[in-house]
Amino acid sequence: MRQFRKLGDLIGYALHARDGEIGKLKQVYFDDHYWSIRYFIAHTGGWLVGHDVLIAPVAVISVDIENKRLEIDLTREQIKNAPSISTQLPVSQHFQQEYYRYYGWEPYWGGEPMLGPAPYLPPLADEAPGEPRHPHLRSSDEVKGYLIHARDGEIGHVEDFILEDPGWAVRYLVTDTRRWLPGKQVLVAPAWIQQVVWSQQEVKVDLARETIQTAPPYDNATIIDREYQAALYRHYGMEYAKD
Protein backbone atom coordinates (compact mmCIF):
# COMPACT_ATOMS: atom_id res chain seq x y z
CA MET A 1 0.00 0.00 0.00
CA ARG A 2 1.34 3.40 -0.97
CA GLN A 3 2.33 5.69 1.90
CA PHE A 4 3.52 9.27 1.96
CA ARG A 5 6.21 9.88 4.55
CA LYS A 6 7.78 13.16 5.64
CA LEU A 7 11.55 12.82 5.61
CA GLY A 8 11.89 14.94 8.75
CA ASP A 9 9.74 12.43 10.63
CA LEU A 10 12.02 9.57 9.56
CA ILE A 11 15.30 11.25 10.49
CA GLY A 12 16.62 9.56 13.62
CA TYR A 13 14.83 6.27 12.92
CA ALA A 14 16.94 3.19 13.55
CA LEU A 15 18.06 1.18 10.54
CA HIS A 16 17.63 -2.40 11.68
CA ALA A 17 19.48 -5.19 9.85
CA ARG A 18 18.52 -8.86 10.09
CA ASP A 19 20.75 -9.28 13.15
CA GLY A 20 20.56 -5.92 14.88
CA GLU A 21 20.65 -2.17 14.59
CA ILE A 22 23.22 -0.57 12.30
CA GLY A 23 22.62 3.10 13.04
CA LYS A 24 20.24 6.03 12.85
CA LEU A 25 18.91 7.65 9.69
CA LYS A 26 20.83 10.86 9.11
CA GLN A 27 19.81 12.03 5.64
CA VAL A 28 19.16 10.74 2.12
CA TYR A 29 20.75 11.19 -1.29
CA PHE A 30 18.31 11.73 -4.14
CA ASP A 31 18.59 12.13 -7.88
CA ASP A 32 17.51 15.64 -8.85
CA HIS A 33 16.68 14.51 -12.39
CA TYR A 34 14.25 11.73 -11.51
CA TRP A 35 13.64 12.88 -7.90
CA SER A 36 14.15 9.37 -6.55
CA ILE A 37 15.90 8.38 -3.34
CA ARG A 38 19.14 6.58 -4.19
CA TYR A 39 20.63 6.06 -0.72
CA PHE A 40 19.65 6.26 2.93
CA ILE A 41 22.55 7.48 5.08
CA ALA A 42 22.93 5.91 8.53
CA HIS A 43 25.15 7.27 11.27
CA THR A 44 26.58 4.16 12.93
CA GLY A 45 27.75 5.68 16.22
CA GLY A 46 30.00 3.35 18.21
CA TRP A 47 29.40 0.25 16.08
CA LEU A 48 31.57 1.42 13.17
CA VAL A 49 33.47 4.32 14.68
CA GLY A 50 33.94 7.19 12.27
CA HIS A 51 31.76 5.65 9.56
CA ASP A 52 28.44 6.47 7.99
CA VAL A 53 26.92 3.84 5.73
CA LEU A 54 24.87 4.07 2.55
CA ILE A 55 21.84 1.81 2.22
CA ALA A 56 20.07 1.55 -1.15
CA PRO A 57 16.25 1.57 -1.06
CA VAL A 58 16.17 -1.93 -2.57
CA ALA A 59 17.38 -3.21 0.83
CA VAL A 60 14.57 -1.55 2.81
CA ILE A 61 11.88 -4.10 3.65
CA SER A 62 9.47 -1.96 5.64
CA VAL A 63 9.00 1.06 7.86
CA ASP A 64 8.07 0.28 11.48
CA ILE A 65 6.37 3.43 12.71
CA GLU A 66 5.62 2.05 16.17
CA ASN A 67 9.27 1.24 16.90
CA LYS A 68 10.67 4.07 14.76
CA ARG A 69 12.88 1.97 12.54
CA LEU A 70 13.50 0.90 8.95
CA GLU A 71 13.87 -2.84 8.48
CA ILE A 72 16.88 -3.66 6.27
CA ASP A 73 17.31 -6.97 4.43
CA LEU A 74 21.07 -7.15 5.07
CA THR A 75 23.31 -8.41 7.86
CA ARG A 76 25.61 -6.25 9.94
CA GLU A 77 28.58 -8.20 8.56
CA GLN A 78 27.54 -7.42 4.97
CA ILE A 79 27.26 -3.74 5.80
CA LYS A 80 30.56 -3.72 7.69
CA ASN A 81 32.43 -5.16 4.70
CA ALA A 82 30.73 -2.98 2.07
CA PRO A 83 32.77 -0.35 0.19
CA SER A 84 33.23 2.63 2.50
CA ILE A 85 32.88 6.27 1.57
CA SER A 86 32.84 9.70 3.12
CA THR A 87 29.28 11.01 2.96
CA GLN A 88 30.50 14.32 1.60
CA LEU A 89 29.34 14.71 -2.00
CA PRO A 90 30.13 13.99 -4.75
CA VAL A 91 29.63 10.24 -4.83
CA SER A 92 31.58 8.90 -7.78
CA GLN A 93 30.37 6.43 -10.36
CA HIS A 94 33.36 4.30 -9.40
CA PHE A 95 32.10 3.97 -5.83
CA GLN A 96 28.53 3.26 -6.94
CA GLN A 97 29.68 0.50 -9.29
CA GLU A 98 31.69 -1.08 -6.48
CA TYR A 99 28.74 -0.76 -4.12
CA TYR A 100 26.15 -2.38 -6.40
CA ARG A 101 28.55 -5.09 -7.51
CA TYR A 102 29.39 -5.94 -3.89
CA TYR A 103 25.73 -6.54 -3.06
CA GLY A 104 24.94 -8.23 -6.39
CA TRP A 105 22.18 -5.77 -7.24
CA GLU A 106 21.31 -4.30 -10.61
CA PRO A 107 22.37 -0.62 -10.52
CA TYR A 108 19.55 1.93 -10.55
CA TRP A 109 20.99 3.65 -13.65
CA GLY A 110 20.36 0.54 -15.77
CA GLY A 111 22.54 -1.91 -17.61
CA GLU A 112 23.30 -5.52 -16.89
CA PRO A 113 23.14 -6.88 -13.34
CA MET A 114 26.45 -6.96 -11.54
CA LEU A 115 26.72 -10.48 -10.31
CA GLY A 116 28.35 -11.46 -7.06
CA PRO A 117 30.37 -9.54 -4.47
CA ALA A 118 33.73 -8.20 -5.53
CA PRO A 119 36.38 -6.35 -3.54
CA TYR A 120 37.40 -4.08 -6.40
CA LEU A 121 36.10 -2.78 -9.72
CA PRO A 122 38.47 -0.62 -11.84
CA PRO A 123 37.29 2.90 -12.60
CA LEU A 124 35.84 3.69 -16.00
CA ALA A 125 38.38 4.69 -18.61
CA ASP A 126 37.22 8.32 -18.65
CA GLU A 127 36.80 8.68 -14.89
CA ALA A 128 39.14 8.95 -11.96
CA PRO A 129 37.81 7.41 -8.70
CA GLY A 130 36.91 10.79 -7.21
CA GLU A 131 35.17 12.30 -10.24
CA PRO A 132 31.35 12.15 -10.36
CA ARG A 133 29.70 10.51 -13.37
CA HIS A 134 26.21 11.25 -12.00
CA PRO A 135 26.16 14.96 -11.07
CA HIS A 136 22.45 14.80 -10.21
CA LEU A 137 23.01 12.99 -6.90
CA ARG A 138 22.15 15.41 -4.09
CA SER A 139 21.99 15.46 -0.31
CA SER A 140 18.70 16.24 1.46
CA ASP A 141 20.69 18.20 4.03
CA GLU A 142 22.17 20.28 1.23
CA VAL A 143 18.85 21.17 -0.41
CA LYS A 144 16.90 21.86 2.77
CA GLY A 145 16.82 25.63 3.16
CA TYR A 146 17.16 26.42 -0.55
CA LEU A 147 15.05 29.40 -1.61
CA ILE A 148 11.92 28.81 -3.70
CA HIS A 149 11.81 31.33 -6.53
CA ALA A 150 8.50 31.76 -8.38
CA ARG A 151 8.16 33.44 -11.79
CA ASP A 152 7.78 36.83 -10.09
CA GLY A 153 10.09 36.55 -7.09
CA GLU A 154 11.04 34.62 -3.97
CA ILE A 155 8.22 32.99 -2.02
CA GLY A 156 9.73 30.62 0.55
CA HIS A 157 12.32 27.95 1.18
CA VAL A 158 12.54 24.16 1.12
CA GLU A 159 11.64 22.96 4.60
CA ASP A 160 11.28 19.21 4.06
CA PHE A 161 10.50 16.44 1.58
CA ILE A 162 7.49 14.15 1.17
CA LEU A 163 8.59 10.67 0.12
CA GLU A 164 6.47 7.93 -1.42
CA ASP A 165 6.87 4.39 -0.10
CA PRO A 166 7.22 1.97 -1.86
CA GLY A 167 9.37 3.35 -4.64
CA TRP A 168 10.99 6.01 -2.45
CA ALA A 169 10.41 8.93 -4.80
CA VAL A 170 10.39 12.57 -3.71
CA ARG A 171 6.76 13.47 -4.44
CA TYR A 172 6.64 16.95 -2.92
CA LEU A 173 8.86 19.66 -1.51
CA VAL A 174 7.45 21.15 1.68
CA THR A 175 7.72 24.89 1.09
CA ASP A 176 7.77 27.20 4.09
CA THR A 177 6.44 30.65 3.19
CA ARG A 178 6.39 32.12 6.68
CA ARG A 179 9.01 34.77 5.90
CA TRP A 180 6.60 36.06 3.26
CA LEU A 181 3.25 34.76 4.53
CA PRO A 182 2.76 34.19 8.27
CA GLY A 183 2.30 30.62 9.39
CA LYS A 184 1.86 28.64 6.19
CA GLN A 185 3.52 25.69 4.49
CA VAL A 186 2.47 24.36 1.07
CA LEU A 187 3.50 21.49 -1.19
CA VAL A 188 5.22 21.87 -4.54
CA ALA A 189 5.77 18.88 -6.84
CA PRO A 190 9.17 18.35 -8.53
CA ALA A 191 7.36 18.30 -11.90
CA TRP A 192 6.72 22.04 -11.50
CA ILE A 193 10.38 22.89 -10.97
CA GLN A 194 12.04 24.66 -13.88
CA GLN A 195 15.59 24.56 -12.57
CA VAL A 196 17.67 24.07 -9.45
CA VAL A 197 20.47 26.65 -9.37
CA TRP A 198 22.98 24.97 -7.09
CA SER A 199 25.45 27.87 -7.11
CA GLN A 200 22.74 30.18 -5.75
CA GLN A 201 20.98 27.58 -3.54
CA GLU A 202 17.71 28.32 -5.29
CA VAL A 203 14.82 26.28 -6.70
CA LYS A 204 13.00 27.97 -9.58
CA VAL A 205 9.37 26.91 -10.06
CA ASP A 206 7.07 27.62 -12.98
CA LEU A 207 4.38 29.13 -10.77
CA ALA A 208 3.33 32.63 -9.75
CA ARG A 209 3.83 33.82 -6.16
CA GLU A 210 0.10 34.36 -5.71
CA THR A 211 -0.65 30.81 -6.84
CA ILE A 212 1.72 29.45 -4.19
CA GLN A 213 0.37 31.89 -1.60
CA THR A 214 -3.17 30.59 -2.04
CA ALA A 215 -2.34 26.88 -2.33
CA PRO A 216 -3.97 24.38 0.07
CA PRO A 217 -2.05 24.54 3.36
CA TYR A 218 0.07 21.64 4.59
CA ASP A 219 0.99 20.66 8.14
CA ASN A 220 1.78 17.47 10.05
CA ALA A 221 -1.93 16.71 10.44
CA THR A 222 -2.56 16.84 6.68
CA ILE A 223 -3.57 13.54 5.11
CA ILE A 224 -2.10 13.37 1.62
CA ASP A 225 -4.82 11.32 -0.01
CA ARG A 226 -6.25 11.42 -3.53
CA GLU A 227 -8.75 14.11 -2.61
CA TYR A 228 -6.05 16.40 -1.19
CA GLN A 229 -3.74 15.81 -4.16
CA ALA A 230 -6.52 16.37 -6.69
CA ALA A 231 -7.36 19.69 -5.00
CA LEU A 232 -3.65 20.63 -4.96
CA TYR A 233 -3.18 19.88 -8.64
CA ARG A 234 -6.43 21.61 -9.54
CA HIS A 235 -5.28 24.72 -7.67
CA TYR A 236 -1.99 24.78 -9.58
CA GLY A 237 -3.79 24.20 -12.88
CA MET A 238 -2.14 20.82 -13.33
CA GLU A 239 -3.66 17.50 -14.33
CA TYR A 240 -3.77 14.97 -11.53
CA ALA A 241 -3.23 11.42 -12.80
CA LYS A 242 -5.00 8.91 -10.55
CA ASP A 243 -3.20 5.59 -10.07
Contacts in CASP RR format, 6 or more apart in sequence:
PFRMAT RR
TARGET T0000
AUTHOR 0000-0000-0000
METHOD contacts of the structure
MODEL  1
MRQFRKLGDLIGYALHARDGEIGKLKQVYFDDHYWSIRYFIAHTGGWLVG
HDVLIAPVAVISVDIENKRLEIDLTREQIKNAPSISTQLPVSQHFQQEYY
RYYGWEPYWGGEPMLGPAPYLPPLADEAPGEPRHPHLRSSDEVKGYLIHA
RDGEIGHVEDFILEDPGWAVRYLVTDTRRWLPGKQVLVAPAWIQQVVWSQ
QEVKVDLARETIQTAPPYDNATIIDREYQAALYRHYGMEYAKD
2 164 0 8 1.000
2 165 0 8 1.000
2 166 0 8 1.000
3 63 0 8 1.000
3 164 0 8 1.000
3 165 0 8 1.000
4 162 0 8 1.000
4 163 0 8 1.000
4 164 0 8 1.000
4 165 0 8 1.000
4 171 0 8 1.000
4 224 0 8 1.000
5 63 0 8 1.000
5 162 0 8 1.000
5 163 0 8 1.000
5 164 0 8 1.000
5 165 0 8 1.000
6 160 0 8 1.000
6 161 0 8 1.000
6 162 0 8 1.000
6 163 0 8 1.000
6 174 0 8 1.000
6 220 0 8 1.000
7 28 0 8 1.000
7 140 0 8 1.000
7 160 0 8 1.000
7 161 0 8 1.000
7 162 0 8 1.000
7 163 0 8 1.000
8 160 0 8 1.000
8 161 0 8 1.000
9 220 0 8 1.000
10 25 0 8 1.000
10 63 0 8 1.000
10 70 0 8 1.000
10 163 0 8 1.000
11 25 0 8 1.000
11 26 0 8 1.000
11 27 0 8 1.000
12 24 0 8 1.000
12 25 0 8 1.000
12 26 0 8 1.000
12 68 0 8 1.000
13 24 0 8 1.000
13 25 0 8 1.000
13 63 0 8 1.000
13 68 0 8 1.000
13 69 0 8 1.000
13 70 0 8 1.000
14 21 0 8 1.000
14 23 0 8 1.000
14 24 0 8 1.000
14 25 0 8 1.000
14 67 0 8 1.000
14 68 0 8 1.000
14 69 0 8 1.000
14 70 0 8 1.000
15 21 0 8 1.000
15 22 0 8 1.000
15 23 0 8 1.000
15 24 0 8 1.000
15 25 0 8 1.000
15 40 0 8 1.000
15 42 0 8 1.000
15 55 0 8 1.000
15 69 0 8 1.000
15 70 0 8 1.000
15 72 0 8 1.000
16 22 0 8 1.000
16 64 0 8 1.000
16 69 0 8 1.000
16 70 0 8 1.000
16 71 0 8 1.000
16 72 0 8 1.000
17 72 0 8 1.000
17 74 0 8 1.000
17 75 0 8 1.000
17 76 0 8 1.000
17 78 0 8 1.000
17 79 0 8 1.000
18 72 0 8 1.000
18 73 0 8 1.000
18 74 0 8 1.000
18 75 0 8 1.000
19 75 0 8 1.000
19 76 0 8 1.000
20 76 0 8 1.000
21 47 0 8 1.000
21 69 0 8 1.000
22 42 0 8 1.000
22 44 0 8 1.000
22 47 0 8 1.000
22 53 0 8 1.000
22 72 0 8 1.000
22 76 0 8 1.000
22 79 0 8 1.000
23 42 0 8 1.000
23 43 0 8 1.000
23 44 0 8 1.000
23 45 0 8 1.000
23 47 0 8 1.000
23 53 0 8 1.000
24 42 0 8 1.000
24 43 0 8 1.000
24 45 0 8 1.000
25 40 0 8 1.000
25 41 0 8 1.000
25 42 0 8 1.000
25 70 0 8 1.000
26 41 0 8 1.000
26 42 0 8 1.000
26 43 0 8 1.000
26 52 0 8 1.000
26 87 0 8 1.000
27 41 0 8 1.000
27 87 0 8 1.000
27 139 0 8 1.000
27 140 0 8 1.000
27 141 0 8 1.000
28 37 0 8 1.000
28 38 0 8 1.000
28 39 0 8 1.000
28 40 0 8 1.000
28 41 0 8 1.000
28 139 0 8 1.000
28 140 0 8 1.000
28 161 0 8 1.000
28 163 0 8 1.000
29 37 0 8 1.000
29 38 0 8 1.000
29 39 0 8 1.000
29 41 0 8 1.000
29 54 0 8 1.000
29 89 0 8 1.000
29 91 0 8 1.000
29 137 0 8 1.000
29 138 0 8 1.000
29 139 0 8 1.000
29 140 0 8 1.000
30 36 0 8 1.000
30 37 0 8 1.000
30 38 0 8 1.000
30 137 0 8 1.000
30 138 0 8 1.000
30 140 0 8 1.000
30 161 0 8 1.000
30 170 0 8 1.000
31 38 0 8 1.000
31 134 0 8 1.000
31 136 0 8 1.000
31 137 0 8 1.000
31 138 0 8 1.000
32 136 0 8 1.000
32 137 0 8 1.000
32 138 0 8 1.000
32 143 0 8 1.000
32 196 0 8 1.000
33 136 0 8 1.000
34 136 0 8 1.000
34 169 0 8 1.000
35 169 0 8 1.000
35 170 0 8 1.000
35 190 0 8 1.000
36 108 0 8 1.000
36 167 0 8 1.000
36 168 0 8 1.000
36 169 0 8 1.000
36 170 0 8 1.000
37 57 0 8 1.000
37 163 0 8 1.000
37 167 0 8 1.000
37 168 0 8 1.000
37 169 0 8 1.000
37 170 0 8 1.000
38 56 0 8 1.000
38 57 0 8 1.000
38 108 0 8 1.000
38 137 0 8 1.000
39 54 0 8 1.000
39 55 0 8 1.000
39 56 0 8 1.000
39 57 0 8 1.000
39 91 0 8 1.000
40 54 0 8 1.000
40 55 0 8 1.000
40 56 0 8 1.000
40 57 0 8 1.000
40 60 0 8 1.000
40 70 0 8 1.000
41 52 0 8 1.000
41 53 0 8 1.000
41 54 0 8 1.000
41 55 0 8 1.000
41 87 0 8 1.000
42 52 0 8 1.000
42 53 0 8 1.000
42 55 0 8 1.000
43 52 0 8 1.000
44 50 0 8 1.000
44 51 0 8 1.000
44 52 0 8 1.000
44 53 0 8 1.000
47 76 0 8 1.000
48 80 0 8 1.000
51 84 0 8 1.000
52 87 0 8 1.000
53 79 0 8 1.000
53 82 0 8 1.000
53 84 0 8 1.000
54 82 0 8 1.000
54 85 0 8 1.000
54 87 0 8 1.000
54 91 0 8 1.000
54 99 0 8 1.000
55 72 0 8 1.000
55 74 0 8 1.000
55 79 0 8 1.000
56 99 0 8 1.000
56 100 0 8 1.000
56 103 0 8 1.000
56 105 0 8 1.000
56 108 0 8 1.000
57 167 0 8 1.000
57 168 0 8 1.000
58 105 0 8 1.000
59 72 0 8 1.000
59 73 0 8 1.000
59 74 0 8 1.000
59 103 0 8 1.000
60 70 0 8 1.000
60 71 0 8 1.000
60 72 0 8 1.000
60 73 0 8 1.000
60 168 0 8 1.000
61 71 0 8 1.000
61 72 0 8 1.000
61 73 0 8 1.000
62 70 0 8 1.000
62 71 0 8 1.000
63 69 0 8 1.000
63 70 0 8 1.000
63 71 0 8 1.000
63 165 0 8 1.000
64 70 0 8 1.000
64 71 0 8 1.000
74 103 0 8 1.000
78 103 0 8 1.000
81 102 0 8 1.000
82 99 0 8 1.000
82 102 0 8 1.000
82 103 0 8 1.000
83 95 0 8 1.000
83 98 0 8 1.000
83 99 0 8 1.000
83 102 0 8 1.000
85 91 0 8 1.000
85 95 0 8 1.000
87 139 0 8 1.000
89 132 0 8 1.000
89 137 0 8 1.000
89 138 0 8 1.000
89 139 0 8 1.000
89 142 0 8 1.000
90 130 0 8 1.000
90 131 0 8 1.000
90 132 0 8 1.000
90 135 0 8 1.000
90 137 0 8 1.000
91 132 0 8 1.000
91 134 0 8 1.000
91 137 0 8 1.000
92 123 0 8 1.000
92 127 0 8 1.000
92 129 0 8 1.000
92 130 0 8 1.000
92 131 0 8 1.000
92 132 0 8 1.000
92 133 0 8 1.000
93 123 0 8 1.000
93 124 0 8 1.000
93 127 0 8 1.000
93 132 0 8 1.000
93 133 0 8 1.000
93 134 0 8 1.000
94 121 0 8 1.000
94 123 0 8 1.000
94 124 0 8 1.000
94 127 0 8 1.000
94 128 0 8 1.000
94 129 0 8 1.000
94 130 0 8 1.000
94 133 0 8 1.000
95 129 0 8 1.000
95 130 0 8 1.000
96 107 0 8 1.000
96 109 0 8 1.000
96 134 0 8 1.000
97 107 0 8 1.000
97 114 0 8 1.000
97 121 0 8 1.000
97 124 0 8 1.000
98 118 0 8 1.000
98 120 0 8 1.000
98 121 0 8 1.000
100 106 0 8 1.000
100 107 0 8 1.000
100 114 0 8 1.000
101 114 0 8 1.000
101 116 0 8 1.000
101 117 0 8 1.000
101 118 0 8 1.000
101 121 0 8 1.000
102 116 0 8 1.000
102 117 0 8 1.000
102 118 0 8 1.000
102 119 0 8 1.000
103 117 0 8 1.000
104 113 0 8 1.000
104 114 0 8 1.000
104 115 0 8 1.000
104 116 0 8 1.000
104 117 0 8 1.000
105 113 0 8 1.000
105 114 0 8 1.000
106 112 0 8 1.000
106 113 0 8 1.000
106 114 0 8 1.000
107 114 0 8 1.000
109 134 0 8 1.000
123 129 0 8 1.000
124 133 0 8 1.000
127 133 0 8 1.000
140 161 0 8 1.000
143 158 0 8 1.000
143 196 0 8 1.000
143 203 0 8 1.000
144 158 0 8 1.000
144 159 0 8 1.000
144 160 0 8 1.000
144 161 0 8 1.000
145 157 0 8 1.000
145 158 0 8 1.000
145 159 0 8 1.000
145 201 0 8 1.000
146 157 0 8 1.000
146 158 0 8 1.000
146 196 0 8 1.000
146 201 0 8 1.000
146 202 0 8 1.000
146 203 0 8 1.000
147 154 0 8 1.000
147 156 0 8 1.000
147 157 0 8 1.000
147 200 0 8 1.000
147 201 0 8 1.000
147 202 0 8 1.000
147 203 0 8 1.000
148 154 0 8 1.000
148 155 0 8 1.000
148 156 0 8 1.000
148 157 0 8 1.000
148 158 0 8 1.000
148 173 0 8 1.000
148 175 0 8 1.000
148 188 0 8 1.000
148 202 0 8 1.000
148 203 0 8 1.000
148 205 0 8 1.000
148 212 0 8 1.000
149 155 0 8 1.000
149 202 0 8 1.000
149 203 0 8 1.000
149 204 0 8 1.000
149 205 0 8 1.000
150 205 0 8 1.000
150 207 0 8 1.000
150 208 0 8 1.000
150 209 0 8 1.000
150 211 0 8 1.000
150 212 0 8 1.000
151 205 0 8 1.000
151 206 0 8 1.000
151 207 0 8 1.000
151 208 0 8 1.000
151 209 0 8 1.000
152 208 0 8 1.000
152 209 0 8 1.000
153 209 0 8 1.000
154 180 0 8 1.000
155 175 0 8 1.000
155 177 0 8 1.000
155 180 0 8 1.000
155 209 0 8 1.000
155 212 0 8 1.000
155 213 0 8 1.000
156 175 0 8 1.000
156 176 0 8 1.000
156 177 0 8 1.000
156 179 0 8 1.000
156 180 0 8 1.000
157 175 0 8 1.000
157 176 0 8 1.000
157 179 0 8 1.000
158 173 0 8 1.000
158 174 0 8 1.000
158 175 0 8 1.000
158 176 0 8 1.000
158 203 0 8 1.000
159 174 0 8 1.000
159 175 0 8 1.000
159 176 0 8 1.000
159 185 0 8 1.000
160 173 0 8 1.000
160 174 0 8 1.000
161 170 0 8 1.000
161 172 0 8 1.000
161 173 0 8 1.000
161 174 0 8 1.000
162 170 0 8 1.000
162 171 0 8 1.000
162 172 0 8 1.000
162 173 0 8 1.000
162 174 0 8 1.000
162 187 0 8 1.000
162 224 0 8 1.000
163 169 0 8 1.000
163 170 0 8 1.000
163 171 0 8 1.000
164 171 0 8 1.000
170 190 0 8 1.000
171 189 0 8 1.000
171 190 0 8 1.000
172 187 0 8 1.000
172 188 0 8 1.000
172 189 0 8 1.000
172 190 0 8 1.000
172 224 0 8 1.000
173 187 0 8 1.000
173 188 0 8 1.000
173 189 0 8 1.000
173 190 0 8 1.000
173 193 0 8 1.000
173 203 0 8 1.000
174 185 0 8 1.000
174 186 0 8 1.000
174 187 0 8 1.000
174 218 0 8 1.000
175 185 0 8 1.000
175 186 0 8 1.000
175 187 0 8 1.000
175 188 0 8 1.000
175 212 0 8 1.000
176 185 0 8 1.000
177 183 0 8 1.000
177 184 0 8 1.000
177 185 0 8 1.000
177 186 0 8 1.000
177 212 0 8 1.000
177 213 0 8 1.000
178 184 0 8 1.000
178 185 0 8 1.000
180 209 0 8 1.000
180 213 0 8 1.000
181 213 0 8 1.000
184 217 0 8 1.000
185 217 0 8 1.000
185 218 0 8 1.000
185 219 0 8 1.000
186 212 0 8 1.000
186 215 0 8 1.000
186 216 0 8 1.000
186 217 0 8 1.000
186 218 0 8 1.000
187 215 0 8 1.000
187 216 0 8 1.000
187 218 0 8 1.000
187 224 0 8 1.000
187 232 0 8 1.000
188 205 0 8 1.000
188 207 0 8 1.000
188 212 0 8 1.000
189 238 0 8 1.000
191 238 0 8 1.000
192 205 0 8 1.000
192 206 0 8 1.000
192 207 0 8 1.000
192 236 0 8 1.000
192 238 0 8 1.000
193 203 0 8 1.000
193 204 0 8 1.000
193 205 0 8 1.000
193 206 0 8 1.000
194 204 0 8 1.000
194 205 0 8 1.000
194 206 0 8 1.000
195 203 0 8 1.000
195 204 0 8 1.000
196 202 0 8 1.000
196 203 0 8 1.000
196 204 0 8 1.000
197 203 0 8 1.000
197 204 0 8 1.000
205 212 0 8 1.000
207 236 0 8 1.000
211 235 0 8 1.000
211 236 0 8 1.000
214 235 0 8 1.000
215 232 0 8 1.000
215 235 0 8 1.000
215 236 0 8 1.000
216 228 0 8 1.000
216 231 0 8 1.000
216 232 0 8 1.000
216 235 0 8 1.000
222 228 0 8 1.000
226 242 0 8 1.000
229 240 0 8 1.000
230 240 0 8 1.000
230 242 0 8 1.000
232 240 0 8 1.000
233 239 0 8 1.000
233 240 0 8 1.000
234 240 0 8 1.000
END
